[in-house]
Amino acid sequence: MDERQVRLLVVLSAATIVVGLIFLLVPRRTPDPAWDQQATEPVWDVDPSQVEGLLIRQPGREDLIAVRQPTGWRLTSPVEQSADQVRIEAAIEALVRLDLGVPLNDGESADALGLGDPPRGHVELTVSGGRTLSLDLGHAAPIGWQSYARAPSGALVAVRGQLDRDVLIDPYAFRDSRVFDFDASKLAFVRLESPDGVLSVTRDQGDLFWLEGFGRADPQDVESLVLGALDLRLDTFMDNAAPDGIQDPDHRLVVGLRDGTEQEARFGAELPMGRLVQTAHGNQGTILPERLAFLSMGPTDLLDPRAFPVRSSRVERIVFALGGQSAELTGGEEGWRANGLAEDQAVALYQAIRLTPVDHAATDLPEALPQVEGRVRAWLGSDQVRLVELGPVRGEVRLAKDASGGPVYAIPEASIQELVRLLP
């Protein structure tokens, strides 16, 4: 999977998760003409995009206070930390839908409805310009998808939604359990520090990843590492586990972005409830050890096993040349063609080039190629996007060097000769 596919996958996955969770947390109603006719009491008219602050007050619980910042929603109570963006947006969406209510009979008891003193819940929305809108909320109605509220006029009304599902909940449920929060398309590097050493993967200006000190990294394995980091959530919160933060972690995972910003997560001791983790936002908690298997990754888990980065989604023309023989392939994901070869032979040659392996066990490799005996070049449109130079044979391997960077590496000569046999 190439970088564009990774970006699309991350964006679509994130969008699907957010939309799906909001639909899960805030159930939709089917049109109800009878409700629309009876809901005559104004409650409030709020544009969700104008909401800048949220307060939820419930008897016996700490206040929930959330403030919208340029980077997203942040809690200032019951703790000061980043907020669960999906839960906050779901709560606000549930509240802004309360535009109208159905007036209740005069004989209804406010106490019985959860609207006595104090009410079951009190919410305040701060909107653009600093204006604050307030509303008292009561119990969920025993039947129907409704809750009770006190309109600004003082009238007791039934409003849409069961607000004890997404508004009147434990304020600590609004904490952000994410370990990382970044845009994968803007990734510049990933660094994993462990007792065994440091794995540092950097991304060049194109779509190639490089494992420092080793060579080209497999983009699919880097994708697994990045998406694994983005998927991490705290299973439990432990705010006082390490009052000064995890000072001597067993592992650190640092993510750097194109704009120069970094996010770091620290992984500490294993506790009965799981591994102690400090998120990039400074929150602390535990995660089950089996969800942190990627922390044991080594160089062989990330190195690209293929000698030539010529995936069909990223190239349209390939030229293989060695020792006076050559072939030019044109095509892409729909198929490949080459002069002097039948279509199936051209496809076989492309697959052989794409799957040519690297011998990562080879040692004593030179810092540079002594000479260049061949090349594998690839183009996307008129731009040459790949160039691997082939050097001389040493024993059972042929030396090679990617012009984009990285050290000299080794290719089994038997695999190179298989390519030569497939040439026209």
Secondary structure, 3 states (H helix, E strand, C coil): CCHHHHHHHHHHHHHHHHHHHHHHHCCCCCCCHHHHHHCCEECCCCCHHHEEEEEEECCCCCCEEEEEECCEEEEEECCCEEECHHHHHHHHHHHHCCCEEEECCCCCCCCCCCCCCCCCEEEEEEECCCCEEEEEEEEECCCCCEEEEECCCCCEEEEECCCCCCCCCCHHHHECCECCCCCHHHEEEEEEEECCEEEEEEECCCCCEEECCCEEECHHHHHHHHHHHHHCECCEECCCCCCCCCCCCCEEEEEEECCCCEEEEEEEEEECCEEEEECCCCCEEEECHHHHHHHHCCHHHHECCECCCCCCCCCCEEEEEECCEEEEEEEECCEEEECCECHHHHHHHHHHHHHCECCCCCCCCCCCCCCCCEEEEEEECCEEEEEEEEEEEECCEEEEEECCCCCCEEEEHHHHHHHHHCCC
